[in-house]
């Protein structure tokens, strides 16, 4: 299955904790639920022209919200934290 890198990497996750991780060369992305660690590594290396050392993935459970008398649940999604080699950085996060 040969997917485009941006079909695997959905969007960057910008939170307070992910911003602190950037100081140590780690970047957080929302990725496709079916993506493996190896696919995420290849997609980040191809999309941003960097060297990836390590990838950690986790499933984030959707939250349950109340809308009037009914409950709605947001979708589950997959998060990947990517550790880059020293000296590499992703410039898309620099202005954030």
The first five atom37 places (N, CA, C, CB, O) and aatype in JSON, in Angstrom:
{
  "aatype": [20, 20, 20, 20, 20, 20, 20, 20, 20, 20, 20, 20, 20, 20, 20, 20, 20, 20, 20, 20, 20, 20, 20, 20, 20, 20, 20, 20, 20, 20, 20, 20, 20, 20, 20, 20, 20, 20, 20, 20, 20, 20, 20, 20, 20, 20, 20, 20, 20, 20, 20, 20, 20, 20, 20, 20, 20, 20, 20, 20, 20, 20, 20, 20, 20, 20, 20, 20, 20, 20, 20, 20, 20, 20, 20, 20, 20, 20, 20, 20, 20, 20, 20, 20, 20, 20, 20, 20, 20, 20, 20, 20, 20, 20, 20, 20],
  "atom_mask": [
    [1, 1, 1, 1, 1],
    [1, 1, 1, 1, 1],
    [1, 1, 1, 1, 1],
    [1, 1, 1, 1, 1],
    [1, 1, 1, 1, 1],
    [1, 1, 1, 1, 1],
    [1, 1, 1, 1, 1],
    [1, 1, 1, 1, 1],
    [1, 1, 1, 1, 1],
    [1, 1, 1, 1, 1],
    [1, 1, 1, 1, 1],
    [1, 1, 1, 1, 1],
    [1, 1, 1, 1, 1],
    [1, 1, 1, 1, 1],
    [1, 1, 1, 1, 1],
    [1, 1, 1, 1, 1],
    [1, 1, 1, 1, 1],
    [1, 1, 1, 1, 1],
    [1, 1, 1, 1, 1],
    [1, 1, 1, 1, 1],
    [1, 1, 1, 1, 1],
    [1, 1, 1, 1, 1],
    [1, 1, 1, 1, 1],
    [1, 1, 1, 1, 1],
    [1, 1, 1, 1, 1],
    [1, 1, 1, 1, 1],
    [1, 1, 1, 1, 1],
    [1, 1, 1, 1, 1],
    [1, 1, 1, 1, 1],
    [1, 1, 1, 1, 1],
    [1, 1, 1, 1, 1],
    [1, 1, 1, 1, 1],
    [1, 1, 1, 1, 1],
    [1, 1, 1, 1, 1],
    [1, 1, 1, 1, 1],
    [1, 1, 1, 1, 1],
    [1, 1, 1, 1, 1],
    [1, 1, 1, 1, 1],
    [1, 1, 1, 1, 1],
    [1, 1, 1, 1, 1],
    [1, 1, 1, 1, 1],
    [1, 1, 1, 1, 1],
    [1, 1, 1, 1, 1],
    [1, 1, 1, 1, 1],
    [1, 1, 1, 1, 1],
    [1, 1, 1, 1, 1],
    [1, 1, 1, 1, 1],
    [1, 1, 1, 1, 1],
    [1, 1, 1, 1, 1],
    [1, 1, 1, 1, 1],
    [1, 1, 1, 1, 1],
    [1, 1, 1, 1, 1],
    [1, 1, 1, 1, 1],
    [1, 1, 1, 1, 1],
    [1, 1, 1, 1, 1],
    [1, 1, 1, 1, 1],
    [1, 1, 1, 1, 1],
    [1, 1, 1, 1, 1],
    [1, 1, 1, 1, 1],
    [1, 1, 1, 1, 1],
    [1, 1, 1, 1, 1],
    [1, 1, 1, 1, 1],
    [1, 1, 1, 1, 1],
    [1, 1, 1, 1, 1],
    [1, 1, 1, 1, 1],
    [1, 1, 1, 1, 1],
    [1, 1, 1, 1, 1],
    [1, 1, 1, 1, 1],
    [1, 1, 1, 1, 1],
    [1, 1, 1, 1, 1],
    [1, 1, 1, 1, 1],
    [1, 1, 1, 1, 1],
    [1, 1, 1, 1, 1],
    [1, 1, 1, 1, 1],
    [1, 1, 1, 1, 1],
    [1, 1, 1, 1, 1],
    [1, 1, 1, 1, 1],
    [1, 1, 1, 1, 1],
    [1, 1, 1, 1, 1],
    [1, 1, 1, 1, 1],
    [1, 1, 1, 1, 1],
    [1, 1, 1, 1, 1],
    [1, 1, 1, 1, 1],
    [1, 1, 1, 1, 1],
    [1, 1, 1, 1, 1],
    [1, 1, 1, 1, 1],
    [1, 1, 1, 1, 1],
    [1, 1, 1, 1, 1],
    [1, 1, 1, 1, 1],
    [1, 1, 1, 1, 1],
    [1, 1, 1, 1, 1],
    [1, 1, 1, 1, 1],
    [1, 1, 1, 1, 1],
    [1, 1, 1, 1, 1],
    [1, 1, 1, 1, 1],
    [1, 1, 1, 1, 1]
  ],
  "atom_positions": [
    [[0.84, -1.17, 0.0], [0.0, 0.0, 0.0], [0.89, 1.24, 0.0], [-0.96, 0.0, 1.22], [1.54, 1.53, 1.0]],
    [[0.92, 1.95, -1.1], [1.79, 3.11, -1.26], [0.95, 4.37, -1.13], [2.53, 3.08, -2.63], [0.33, 4.81, -2.09]],
    [[0.94, 4.96, 0.06], [0.17, 6.16, 0.33], [1.05, 7.39, 0.28], [-0.52, 6.06, 1.69], [2.25, 7.32, 0.56]],
    [[0.45, 8.51, -0.07], [1.13, 9.8, -0.02], [1.4, 10.15, 1.44], [0.28, 10.91, -0.73], [0.58, 9.83, 2.3]],
    [[2.54, 10.8, 1.74], [2.85, 11.1, 3.15], [1.75, 11.87, 3.88], [4.13, 11.9, 3.22], [1.55, 11.67, 5.08]],
    [[1.04, 12.74, 3.17], [0.01, 13.53, 3.83], [-1.32, 12.8, 3.92], [-0.18, 14.84, 3.11], [-2.29, 13.35, 4.45]],
    [[-1.4, 11.58, 3.4], [-2.54, 10.72, 3.7], [-2.29, 10.0, 5.02], [-2.78, 9.7, 2.54], [-3.25, 9.6, 5.69]],
    [[-1.05, 9.83, 5.4], [-0.7, 9.2, 6.67], [-0.66, 10.27, 7.77], [0.67, 8.47, 6.58], [-1.24, 10.07, 8.84]],
    [[0.01, 11.38, 7.52], [0.08, 12.48, 8.49], [-1.11, 13.37, 8.23], [1.45, 13.28, 8.37], [-1.2, 14.0, 7.17]],
    [[-2.03, 13.45, 9.17], [-3.24, 14.25, 8.98], [-3.0, 15.72, 9.3], [-4.37, 13.71, 9.85], [-3.28, 16.6, 8.48]],
    [[-2.48, 15.99, 10.52], [-2.25, 17.38, 10.93], [-1.31, 17.4, 12.13], [-3.58, 18.09, 11.28], [-1.21, 16.4, 12.84]],
    [[-0.63, 18.51, 12.36], [0.18, 18.61, 13.57], [-0.73, 18.84, 14.78], [1.22, 19.76, 13.45], [-1.78, 19.48, 14.66]],
    [[-0.34, 18.34, 15.92], [-1.08, 18.56, 17.15], [-0.34, 19.64, 17.92], [-1.21, 17.24, 18.0], [0.81, 19.46, 18.32]],
    [[-1.01, 20.78, 18.11], [-0.39, 21.91, 18.8], [-1.1, 22.1, 20.14], [-0.46, 23.22, 17.93], [-2.19, 22.65, 20.2]],
    [[-0.46, 21.63, 21.19], [-0.94, 21.81, 22.55], [0.22, 22.3, 23.39], [-1.54, 20.48, 23.12], [1.36, 22.39, 22.92]],
    [[-0.06, 22.62, 24.63], [1.01, 23.1, 25.5], [2.07, 22.02, 25.71], [0.44, 23.54, 26.86], [3.26, 22.3, 25.65]],
    [[1.62, 20.79, 25.95], [2.59, 19.72, 26.19], [3.37, 19.36, 24.94], [1.89, 18.49, 26.72], [4.55, 19.03, 25.03]],
    [[2.74, 19.41, 23.76], [3.48, 19.1, 22.54], [4.48, 20.21, 22.2], [2.52, 18.89, 21.37], [5.51, 19.94, 21.58]],
    [[4.18, 21.43, 22.6], [5.12, 22.53, 22.39], [6.37, 22.36, 23.26], [4.44, 23.88, 22.7], [7.47, 22.68, 22.81]],
    [[6.2, 21.86, 24.49], [7.35, 21.6, 25.35], [8.21, 20.47, 24.79], [6.89, 21.25, 26.77], [9.43, 20.49, 24.95]],
    [[7.6, 19.49, 24.14], [8.36, 18.38, 23.56], [9.25, 18.83, 22.41], [7.4, 17.3, 23.09], [10.27, 18.2, 22.13]],
    [[8.87, 19.92, 21.74], [9.65, 20.39, 20.59], [11.05, 20.82, 21.0], [8.94, 21.55, 19.91], [11.97, 20.77, 20.18]],
    [[11.24, 21.23, 22.24], [12.57, 21.63, 22.71], [13.54, 20.45, 22.68], [12.49, 22.2, 24.12], [14.75, 20.64, 22.52]],
    [[13.02, 19.23, 22.85], [13.87, 18.04, 22.83], [13.83, 17.34, 21.47], [13.44, 17.08, 23.94], [14.26, 16.19, 21.36]],
    [[13.31, 18.0, 20.44], [13.32, 17.44, 19.09], [12.2, 16.45, 18.82], [14.62, 16.76, 18.84], [12.33, 15.61, 17.93]],
    [[11.11, 16.53, 19.57], [9.96, 15.65, 19.35], [8.79, 16.45, 18.82], [9.56, 14.91, 20.65], [8.51, 17.56, 19.29]],
    [[8.11, 15.9, 17.84], [6.98, 16.56, 17.21], [5.78, 15.63, 17.23], [7.32, 16.99, 15.78], [5.92, 14.42, 17.07]],
    [[4.59, 16.2, 17.41], [3.37, 15.42, 17.57], [2.46, 15.63, 16.37], [2.65, 15.78, 18.87], [2.23, 16.77, 15.95]],
    [[1.93, 14.53, 15.83], [1.03, 14.57, 14.68], [-0.19, 13.7, 14.91], [1.77, 14.12, 13.41], [-0.12, 12.7, 15.63]],
    [[-1.3, 14.08, 14.3], [-2.44, 13.17, 14.18], [-2.19, 12.38, 12.91], [-3.84, 13.94, 14.14], [-1.92, 12.96, 11.86]],
    [[-2.28, 11.05, 12.99], [-1.99, 10.19, 11.84], [-3.19, 9.3, 11.56], [-0.72, 9.33, 12.09], [-4.12, 9.22, 12.36]],
    [[-3.17, 8.64, 10.41], [-4.23, 7.71, 10.03], [-4.28, 6.57, 11.04], [-4.0, 7.17, 8.59], [-3.24, 6.11, 11.52]],
    [[-5.47, 6.12, 11.36], [-5.65, 5.07, 12.36], [-4.96, 3.78, 11.93], [-7.14, 4.82, 12.61], [-4.45, 3.03, 12.77]],
    [[-4.94, 3.52, 10.64], [-4.35, 2.27, 10.15], [-2.83, 2.36, 9.95], [-5.01, 1.89, 8.84], [-2.21, 1.37, 9.58]],
    [[-2.23, 3.53, 10.18], [-0.8, 3.72, 9.93], [0.05, 3.0, 10.98], [-0.46, 5.22, 9.91], [-0.27, 3.02, 12.17]],
    [[1.12, 2.38, 10.52], [2.08, 1.73, 11.42], [3.2, 2.71, 11.75], [2.64, 0.43, 10.78], [3.32, 3.77, 11.12]],
    [[4.03, 2.35, 12.73], [5.16, 3.21, 13.1], [6.12, 3.39, 11.93], [5.91, 2.62, 14.3], [6.64, 4.48, 11.7]],
    [[6.35, 2.3, 11.19], [7.26, 2.36, 10.04], [6.71, 3.3, 8.96], [7.48, 0.95, 9.46], [7.47, 4.07, 8.37]],
    [[5.4, 3.25, 8.7], [4.8, 4.14, 7.7], [4.87, 5.59, 8.15], [3.34, 3.74, 7.45], [5.12, 6.48, 7.34]],
    [[4.66, 5.85, 9.44], [4.74, 7.21, 9.97], [6.17, 7.74, 9.82], [4.29, 7.26, 11.45], [6.37, 8.88, 9.41]],
    [[7.15, 6.91, 10.14], [8.56, 7.31, 10.01], [8.88, 7.69, 8.57], [9.49, 6.18, 10.49], [9.47, 8.74, 8.33]],
    [[8.51, 6.84, 7.62], [8.79, 7.12, 6.21], [8.06, 8.37, 5.74], [8.38, 5.93, 5.35], [8.62, 9.16, 4.98]],
    [[6.82, 8.57, 6.18], [6.04, 9.73, 5.75], [6.65, 11.03, 6.26], [4.59, 9.6, 6.24], [6.73, 12.0, 5.52]],
    [[7.09, 11.06, 7.52], [7.7, 12.27, 8.08], [9.03, 12.55, 7.4], [7.9, 12.12, 9.61], [9.33, 13.7, 7.08]],
    [[9.83, 11.52, 7.17], [11.12, 11.72, 6.5], [10.93, 12.24, 5.08], [11.92, 10.43, 6.47], [11.68, 13.12, 4.64]],
    [[9.94, 11.72, 4.36], [9.7, 12.16, 2.98], [9.07, 13.55, 2.92], [8.81, 11.16, 2.26], [9.44, 14.36, 2.07]],
    [[8.13, 13.83, 3.81], [7.41, 15.1, 3.76], [8.26, 16.28, 4.21], [6.18, 15.02, 4.62], [8.17, 17.36, 3.64]],
    [[9.09, 16.09, 5.24], [9.83, 17.21, 5.82], [11.34, 17.13, 5.62], [9.53, 17.29, 7.29], [12.06, 18.01, 6.08]],
    [[11.83, 16.09, 4.95], [13.25, 15.93, 4.64], [14.11, 15.98, 5.92], [13.7, 17.02, 3.66], [15.07, 16.75, 6.01]],
    [[13.75, 15.14, 6.89], [14.46, 15.03, 8.15], [14.76, 13.56, 8.43], [13.64, 15.66, 9.32], [14.25, 12.68, 7.75]],
    [[15.61, 13.31, 9.43], [15.92, 11.94, 9.85], [15.19, 11.64, 11.15], [17.46, 11.74, 10.01], [15.35, 12.35, 12.14]],
    [[14.38, 10.58, 11.15], [13.59, 10.19, 12.32], [14.31, 9.08, 13.07], [12.17, 9.75, 11.9], [14.71, 8.08, 12.47]],
    [[14.48, 9.24, 14.38], [15.1, 8.22, 15.2], [14.08, 7.26, 15.8], [15.91, 8.86, 16.31], [14.32, 6.05, 15.85]],
    [[12.96, 7.78, 16.25], [12.01, 6.96, 16.99], [10.59, 7.48, 16.79], [12.36, 6.93, 18.48], [10.38, 8.69, 16.63]],
    [[9.61, 6.56, 16.79], [8.2, 6.92, 16.66], [7.42, 6.21, 17.76], [7.64, 6.56, 15.24], [7.53, 5.0, 17.92]],
    [[6.64, 6.97, 18.52], [5.73, 6.42, 19.5], [4.31, 6.73, 19.03], [6.0, 6.98, 20.94], [4.01, 7.87, 18.67]],
    [[3.43, 5.73, 19.04], [2.05, 5.95, 18.63], [1.12, 5.58, 19.77], [1.71, 5.14, 17.36], [1.44, 4.75, 20.61]],
    [[-0.04, 6.21, 19.77], [-1.06, 5.89, 20.77], [-2.44, 6.23, 20.21], [-0.81, 6.65, 22.09], [-2.59, 7.15, 19.41]],
    [[-3.43, 5.48, 20.66], [-4.81, 5.75, 20.29], [-5.41, 6.69, 21.33], [-5.64, 4.43, 20.17], [-5.26, 6.48, 22.53]],
    [[-6.08, 7.74, 20.86], [-6.74, 8.7, 21.75], [-8.24, 8.43, 21.66], [-6.39, 10.19, 21.36], [-8.83, 8.48, 20.58]],
    [[-8.84, 8.14, 22.79], [-10.25, 7.8, 22.83], [-11.09, 9.06, 22.66], [-10.6, 7.09, 24.15], [-10.79, 10.1, 23.25]],
    [[-12.15, 8.96, 21.85], [-13.05, 10.09, 21.61], [-13.81, 10.47, 22.86], [-14.01, 9.76, 20.49], [-14.14, 9.61, 23.69]],
    [[-14.1, 11.74, 23.0], [-14.79, 12.23, 24.18], [-16.31, 12.16, 24.0], [-14.36, 13.67, 24.5], [-16.82, 12.27, 22.88]],
    [[-17.01, 11.97, 25.09], [-18.46, 11.9, 25.07], [-19.01, 13.27, 25.45], [-18.99, 10.79, 26.04], [-18.67, 13.8, 26.51]],
    [[-19.85, 13.85, 24.6], [-20.41, 15.17, 24.83], [-21.93, 15.07, 24.86], [-19.95, 16.17, 23.73], [-22.52, 14.2, 24.22]],
    [[-22.55, 15.95, 25.59], [-23.99, 15.98, 25.65], [-24.5, 17.12, 24.78], [-24.48, 16.15, 27.1], [-24.06, 18.26, 24.89]],
    [[-25.45, 16.78, 23.9], [-26.08, 17.78, 23.03], [-27.58, 17.71, 23.27], [-25.73, 17.53, 21.51], [-28.27, 16.91, 22.64]],
    [[-28.07, 18.54, 24.17], [-29.48, 18.47, 24.54], [-29.75, 17.17, 25.28], [-30.39, 18.59, 23.3], [-29.02, 16.83, 26.21]],
    [[-30.77, 16.46, 24.87], [-31.1, 15.2, 25.57], [-30.24, 14.02, 25.12], [-32.55, 14.87, 25.36], [-30.3, 12.95, 25.73]],
    [[-29.45, 14.2, 24.06], [-28.68, 13.08, 23.5], [-27.2, 13.22, 23.83], [-28.88, 13.01, 21.98], [-26.7, 14.3, 24.15]],
    [[-26.52, 12.1, 23.74], [-25.07, 12.08, 23.89], [-24.44, 11.81, 22.53], [-24.62, 11.02, 24.93], [-24.96, 11.02, 21.74]],
    [[-23.33, 12.47, 22.27], [-22.58, 12.24, 21.03], [-21.13, 11.97, 21.43], [-22.68, 13.47, 20.05], [-20.62, 12.53, 22.4]],
    [[-20.47, 11.1, 20.66], [-19.09, 10.76, 20.94], [-18.23, 11.17, 19.76], [-18.93, 9.25, 21.23], [-18.53, 10.83, 18.61]],
    [[-17.15, 11.9, 20.03], [-16.23, 12.24, 18.95], [-15.43, 10.99, 18.58], [-15.28, 13.4, 19.36], [-15.36, 10.04, 19.36]],
    [[-14.86, 10.99, 17.42], [-14.16, 9.81, 16.92], [-12.86, 9.57, 17.65], [-13.9, 9.96, 15.43], [-12.22, 10.5, 18.14]],
    [[-12.48, 8.3, 17.72], [-11.15, 7.93, 18.21], [-10.13, 8.31, 17.14], [-11.07, 6.4, 18.56], [-10.44, 8.26, 15.95]],
    [[-8.92, 8.7, 17.56], [-7.89, 9.05, 16.6], [-6.54, 8.6, 17.1], [-7.89, 10.57, 16.33], [-6.36, 8.3, 18.28]],
    [[-5.59, 8.56, 16.19], [-4.25, 8.06, 16.51], [-3.27, 9.22, 16.52], [-3.81, 6.98, 15.5], [-3.27, 10.08, 15.64]],
    [[-2.42, 9.22, 17.55], [-1.41, 10.27, 17.71], [-0.04, 9.64, 17.61], [-1.59, 11.02, 19.08], [0.19, 8.54, 18.12]],
    [[0.88, 10.34, 16.95], [2.26, 9.86, 16.84], [3.19, 10.96, 17.34], [2.6, 9.46, 15.37], [3.07, 12.12, 16.95]],
    [[4.14, 10.57, 18.2], [5.19, 11.47, 18.66], [6.48, 11.01, 17.99], [5.32, 11.48, 20.25], [6.91, 9.88, 18.18]],
    [[7.08, 11.9, 17.21], [8.23, 11.57, 16.38], [9.47, 12.22, 16.95], [8.0, 12.01, 14.91], [9.5, 13.44, 17.15]],
    [[10.5, 11.42, 17.22], [11.79, 11.92, 17.72], [12.73, 12.09, 16.54], [12.41, 10.94, 18.79], [13.0, 11.13, 15.82]],
    [[13.23, 13.31, 16.33], [14.14, 13.59, 15.21], [15.59, 13.47, 15.67], [13.87, 14.99, 14.63], [15.9, 13.58, 16.86]],
    [[16.46, 13.24, 14.71], [17.9, 13.19, 14.97], [18.38, 14.59, 15.37], [18.68, 12.67, 13.73], [17.8, 15.58, 14.95]],
    [[19.44, 14.67, 16.19], [19.96, 15.98, 16.57], [20.35, 16.81, 15.34], [21.18, 15.81, 17.5], [20.94, 16.31, 14.39]],
    [[20.0, 18.09, 15.39], [20.29, 18.98, 14.28], [19.15, 19.11, 13.28], [21.51, 18.51, 13.57], [19.17, 20.02, 12.45]],
    [[18.16, 18.23, 13.34], [17.0, 18.31, 12.46], [15.86, 19.04, 13.16], [16.55, 16.9, 12.01], [15.72, 18.96, 14.38]],
    [[15.05, 19.74, 12.37], [13.85, 20.37, 12.92], [12.84, 20.51, 11.79], [14.17, 21.76, 13.55], [13.18, 20.48, 10.61]],
    [[11.6, 20.66, 12.18], [10.52, 20.86, 11.21], [10.11, 22.31, 11.31], [9.29, 19.91, 11.48], [9.65, 22.76, 12.37]],
    [[10.26, 23.05, 10.24], [10.06, 24.51, 10.29], [8.6, 24.91, 10.4], [10.65, 25.14, 9.07], [8.3, 26.04, 10.76]],
    [[7.67, 24.0, 10.09], [6.26, 24.34, 10.18], [5.87, 24.68, 11.63], [5.4, 23.19, 9.66], [4.92, 25.43, 11.85]],
    [[6.59, 24.14, 12.61], [6.28, 24.38, 14.0], [6.97, 25.62, 14.56], [6.65, 23.18, 14.82], [6.64, 26.05, 15.66]],
    [[7.92, 26.19, 13.85], [8.71, 27.27, 14.41], [7.9, 28.53, 14.66], [9.86, 27.59, 13.5], [8.17, 29.24, 15.63]],
    [[6.91, 28.84, 13.82], [6.12, 30.04, 13.98], [4.97, 29.88, 14.95], [5.6, 30.47, 12.67], [4.28, 30.86, 15.26]],
    [[4.74, 28.67, 15.44], [3.59, 28.42, 16.31], [3.94, 28.75, 17.73], [3.13, 26.97, 16.2], [3.1, 28.6, 18.62]]
  ]
}
